[in-house]
Structures are given as structure tokens and as C-alpha cells.
């Protein structure tokens, strides 16, 4: 576990919570993680968890993709928003 997360008060989300927040199904979510379009999960023992602020940042980009600029390579908490923006801004 990242020490920064422990001391920052970040909330960790389980898969059902993430799916409720973002909409796509489980398979699509994992596909987006694989291509870098969605924040990576972290493993805690046998559980996958996501950092809530990273998921919220992703939602902000989806809600307003033009805010990052279509040609800009923008890294938000380690995931690449430009791939997502290329699809949404077209």
C-alpha cells in the first residue's frame, strides 16, 4: 500500500462502488484499465481497490473532455486522459 494514500485520508473503493460511479460494466472497465483509459486498481491481499480521487478525476474528464484539449497529452494520477479525450472529442 502506498504510504501517501494511508496518510492522505484517501478513500478506497471496491468494484461495485466504482461501477456505480462510472457506468460501464465490469468487462469494459477492465478493458479501459488495460488501455490506460481508466485509473489502475491496486491490490490489497485478494481485493482490487481504486483510489476515489482518481475515479472522480476520470469522471470530470468524461464530463468535460474538451477541458483537457484534444491534442494535449494529459496525465491525471497516472492514467492517460488523451486516449479517452480522442474518442469523446471527435
MODELLER restraints for C-alpha pairs under 7 A, 6 or more apart:
rsr = mdl.restraints
at = mdl.atoms
rsr.add(forms.Gaussian(group=physical.xy_distance, feature=features.Distance(at['CA:10:A'], at['CA:51:A']), mean=6.72, stdev=0.5))
rsr.add(forms.Gaussian(group=physical.xy_distance, feature=features.Distance(at['CA:10:A'], at['CA:52:A']), mean=6.89, stdev=0.5))
rsr.add(forms.Gaussian(group=physical.xy_distance, feature=features.Distance(at['CA:11:A'], at['CA:51:A']), mean=6.13, stdev=0.5))
rsr.add(forms.Gaussian(group=physical.xy_distance, feature=features.Distance(at['CA:11:A'], at['CA:52:A']), mean=5.55, stdev=0.5))
rsr.add(forms.Gaussian(group=physical.xy_distance, feature=features.Distance(at['CA:12:A'], at['CA:49:A']), mean=5.87, stdev=0.5))
rsr.add(forms.Gaussian(group=physical.xy_distance, feature=features.Distance(at['CA:12:A'], at['CA:50:A']), mean=5.49, stdev=0.5))
rsr.add(forms.Gaussian(group=physical.xy_distance, feature=features.Distance(at['CA:12:A'], at['CA:51:A']), mean=4.84, stdev=0.5))
rsr.add(forms.Gaussian(group=physical.xy_distance, feature=features.Distance(at['CA:12:A'], at['CA:52:A']), mean=5.78, stdev=0.5))
rsr.add(forms.Gaussian(group=physical.xy_distance, feature=features.Distance(at['CA:13:A'], at['CA:49:A']), mean=5.27, stdev=0.5))
rsr.add(forms.Gaussian(group=physical.xy_distance, feature=features.Distance(at['CA:13:A'], at['CA:50:A']), mean=5.09, stdev=0.5))
rsr.add(forms.Gaussian(group=physical.xy_distance, feature=features.Distance(at['CA:13:A'], at['CA:51:A']), mean=6.30, stdev=0.5))
rsr.add(forms.Gaussian(group=physical.xy_distance, feature=features.Distance(at['CA:13:A'], at['CA:52:A']), mean=6.13, stdev=0.5))
rsr.add(forms.Gaussian(group=physical.xy_distance, feature=features.Distance(at['CA:14:A'], at['CA:48:A']), mean=6.55, stdev=0.5))
rsr.add(forms.Gaussian(group=physical.xy_distance, feature=features.Distance(at['CA:14:A'], at['CA:49:A']), mean=4.92, stdev=0.5))
rsr.add(forms.Gaussian(group=physical.xy_distance, feature=features.Distance(at['CA:14:A'], at['CA:50:A']), mean=6.64, stdev=0.5))
rsr.add(forms.Gaussian(group=physical.xy_distance, feature=features.Distance(at['CA:15:A'], at['CA:49:A']), mean=6.77, stdev=0.5))
rsr.add(forms.Gaussian(group=physical.xy_distance, feature=features.Distance(at['CA:19:A'], at['CA:25:A']), mean=6.66, stdev=0.5))
rsr.add(forms.Gaussian(group=physical.xy_distance, feature=features.Distance(at['CA:22:A'], at['CA:59:A']), mean=6.98, stdev=0.5))
rsr.add(forms.Gaussian(group=physical.xy_distance, feature=features.Distance(at['CA:32:A'], at['CA:38:A']), mean=5.29, stdev=0.5))
rsr.add(forms.Gaussian(group=physical.xy_distance, feature=features.Distance(at['CA:33:A'], at['CA:39:A']), mean=6.11, stdev=0.5))
rsr.add(forms.Gaussian(group=physical.xy_distance, feature=features.Distance(at['CA:33:A'], at['CA:40:A']), mean=5.70, stdev=0.5))
rsr.add(forms.Gaussian(group=physical.xy_distance, feature=features.Distance(at['CA:36:A'], at['CA:79:A']), mean=5.52, stdev=0.5))
rsr.add(forms.Gaussian(group=physical.xy_distance, feature=features.Distance(at['CA:36:A'], at['CA:80:A']), mean=5.71, stdev=0.5))
rsr.add(forms.Gaussian(group=physical.xy_distance, feature=features.Distance(at['CA:37:A'], at['CA:79:A']), mean=6.40, stdev=0.5))
rsr.add(forms.Gaussian(group=physical.xy_distance, feature=features.Distance(at['CA:37:A'], at['CA:80:A']), mean=5.97, stdev=0.5))
rsr.add(forms.Gaussian(group=physical.xy_distance, feature=features.Distance(at['CA:37:A'], at['CA:81:A']), mean=6.24, stdev=0.5))
rsr.add(forms.Gaussian(group=physical.xy_distance, feature=features.Distance(at['CA:37:A'], at['CA:83:A']), mean=6.19, stdev=0.5))
rsr.add(forms.Gaussian(group=physical.xy_distance, feature=features.Distance(at['CA:37:A'], at['CA:84:A']), mean=5.63, stdev=0.5))
rsr.add(forms.Gaussian(group=physical.xy_distance, feature=features.Distance(at['CA:38:A'], at['CA:58:A']), mean=6.92, stdev=0.5))
rsr.add(forms.Gaussian(group=physical.xy_distance, feature=features.Distance(at['CA:38:A'], at['CA:79:A']), mean=6.23, stdev=0.5))
rsr.add(forms.Gaussian(group=physical.xy_distance, feature=features.Distance(at['CA:39:A'], at['CA:54:A']), mean=6.39, stdev=0.5))
rsr.add(forms.Gaussian(group=physical.xy_distance, feature=features.Distance(at['CA:39:A'], at['CA:55:A']), mean=6.74, stdev=0.5))
rsr.add(forms.Gaussian(group=physical.xy_distance, feature=features.Distance(at['CA:39:A'], at['CA:79:A']), mean=5.37, stdev=0.5))
rsr.add(forms.Gaussian(group=physical.xy_distance, feature=features.Distance(at['CA:41:A'], at['CA:48:A']), mean=5.81, stdev=0.5))
rsr.add(forms.Gaussian(group=physical.xy_distance, feature=features.Distance(at['CA:41:A'], at['CA:49:A']), mean=5.33, stdev=0.5))
rsr.add(forms.Gaussian(group=physical.xy_distance, feature=features.Distance(at['CA:41:A'], at['CA:50:A']), mean=4.79, stdev=0.5))
rsr.add(forms.Gaussian(group=physical.xy_distance, feature=features.Distance(at['CA:42:A'], at['CA:48:A']), mean=5.53, stdev=0.5))
rsr.add(forms.Gaussian(group=physical.xy_distance, feature=features.Distance(at['CA:42:A'], at['CA:49:A']), mean=5.29, stdev=0.5))
rsr.add(forms.Gaussian(group=physical.xy_distance, feature=features.Distance(at['CA:42:A'], at['CA:50:A']), mean=6.22, stdev=0.5))
rsr.add(forms.Gaussian(group=physical.xy_distance, feature=features.Distance(at['CA:43:A'], at['CA:49:A']), mean=6.33, stdev=0.5))
rsr.add(forms.Gaussian(group=physical.xy_distance, feature=features.Distance(at['CA:54:A'], at['CA:77:A']), mean=6.14, stdev=0.5))
rsr.add(forms.Gaussian(group=physical.xy_distance, feature=features.Distance(at['CA:65:A'], at['CA:85:A']), mean=5.44, stdev=0.5))
rsr.add(forms.Gaussian(group=physical.xy_distance, feature=features.Distance(at['CA:65:A'], at['CA:88:A']), mean=6.46, stdev=0.5))
rsr.add(forms.Gaussian(group=physical.xy_distance, feature=features.Distance(at['CA:65:A'], at['CA:89:A']), mean=6.32, stdev=0.5))
rsr.add(forms.Gaussian(group=physical.xy_distance, feature=features.Distance(at['CA:66:A'], at['CA:89:A']), mean=6.33, stdev=0.5))
rsr.add(forms.Gaussian(group=physical.xy_distance, feature=features.Distance(at['CA:68:A'], at['CA:74:A']), mean=6.93, stdev=0.5))
rsr.add(forms.Gaussian(group=physical.xy_distance, feature=features.Distance(at['CA:70:A'], at['CA:82:A']), mean=6.96, stdev=0.5))
rsr.add(forms.Gaussian(group=physical.xy_distance, feature=features.Distance(at['CA:70:A'], at['CA:85:A']), mean=6.14, stdev=0.5))
rsr.add(forms.Gaussian(group=physical.xy_distance, feature=features.Distance(at['CA:70:A'], at['CA:86:A']), mean=6.12, stdev=0.5))
rsr.add(forms.Gaussian(group=physical.xy_distance, feature=features.Distance(at['CA:70:A'], at['CA:89:A']), mean=6.40, stdev=0.5))
rsr.add(forms.Gaussian(group=physical.xy_distance, feature=features.Distance(at['CA:72:A'], at['CA:82:A']), mean=6.51, stdev=0.5))
rsr.add(forms.Gaussian(group=physical.xy_distance, feature=features.Distance(at['CA:73:A'], at['CA:82:A']), mean=5.26, stdev=0.5))
rsr.add(forms.Gaussian(group=physical.xy_distance, feature=features.Distance(at['CA:74:A'], at['CA:80:A']), mean=6.15, stdev=0.5))
rsr.add(forms.Gaussian(group=physical.xy_distance, feature=features.Distance(at['CA:74:A'], at['CA:81:A']), mean=5.63, stdev=0.5))
rsr.add(forms.Gaussian(group=physical.xy_distance, feature=features.Distance(at['CA:74:A'], at['CA:82:A']), mean=5.93, stdev=0.5))
rsr.add(forms.Gaussian(group=physical.xy_distance, feature=features.Distance(at['CA:75:A'], at['CA:81:A']), mean=6.14, stdev=0.5))
